[in-house]
């Protein structure tokens, strides 16, 4: 069993701000869905602990749009709210998560980051 929750998140990459669609997911989310990373890796149980360094898996579409499919996007830091987050992986092309009618997520984040980013989004004027 895996859990997820969607929320808009303010993101900044290379001084360009935008609103991203984020999915907060449990560490086993990708394993339960049978999805590996196209580049890099997906989450481990360690990534979903509050004391862990903040990490993200980005969607293939966001990787293509924002990073021109550059493999060097792995280990890049993106600013989500006011939280620096390391990109650790990219989902396969065509993977849209559990979204049915809405736009697919741009970024997948461990559930443990939810409270940090909810606070950051509130201070940025966004609701979460």
N, C-alpha and C positions, 0 to 999 in steps of 0.2 A: 504494500500500500504506500502511496505517495501523496503529498499535499502540495497545493499551490494556491496563490492568491495574486491577482493582477492589480497593478496600481500605476498611475502616471508618475514619472520621476524626472526631475530636471537633471540634464546631463551636459557636461562640457568636455569636448575633445578639441585639442589644439585651439583653445580660446574661442571655439564656436559652441554657443549654447543652444540647446533644443530640448523639447519635451519628448522623453522616450516612454515607450510602453514597457513596463517591467513585470516580470513574473517572479514572485518570491516562491521558491520551491524547497522541498525537503531534499536532503542530501542524496536520497535514493531515487529521486524523481526520474532521472535519465535511465537508471538501471531498470526500474519497473517498466518503463516504456520501451526498453530494449534499444535505446539510442546511444551511440557513441559519439565522440567528437569528430568532426571533419578535420580539424586542426587542433592541436593541444589536447586538453582533457576535459572531462566533466567533473562534477563535484565528488568529493570524498566526505566521509563522516566528519573528519577533522575540519573541513571548511565550514561546517554548520555549527560550530561552537562559538559562543560569544567572544571568547578571547582570541580567536583566530584572525589572521589578516584578512581584510575584506577582498573577496574575489568575485568575478563574474564570468559567465559564459555568454557570449554574444551570438545573436542569430546570424545565419549565413547572409541574409538580406542586409542586415546592418553592417556586417563585415565588408560586404561588397560596396555598399553605399558610402560608408564613412572611411574605410581603410583600403579601398580598391583591391580587396582580396590579398593584401600583403601579409604573408606569414609572420612578419615581424610585429603584427598587432598583438600576438601573444606576448605577455609581460608588459604591454603598454598600460599606463595608468589613465583611467578615465575618472572624471570627477562627477559623482552622483550626489546631488544636493551639495553638501560640503564635505563629503566623504570620498577620499581617494580610494579607488578600487582597481585591483590588478586583473586584467583579462587573462584567463587561463585556458579558454577554449572557444571554439566556434561550432555551432550545431550544423548538421548536414543540410545541404540544399533541400528545400521543400519541407523541412520540419517546421511546423507551426505551433507546437506544443498542444495543449488541450483546448485551445481556442476554437470555437465553432463559428460564430458569426462576426466577432470583432477582428480587428487587425491583429496579426500575430505579434508576440513579444519581440522587442529589439534586444533586450538584455534579460538574462536569467540570473537570479541572485539567491544565495542561501537564505532560508527563512530567518536565520539568526540576525540578519541585517535589517529586517523589517522595522524594528523599533528605532534604530539609528537613522534610517532613511526617512521614516515617517516624521521624525523630529526635524530633520534637515529640510524636508519638503514644506513643513508647516512654516518654518522660518523663512523660506523662499516664497511664501505666498501661495503654495500649491496645496491642494487637499490630497490626502492619500487614501 
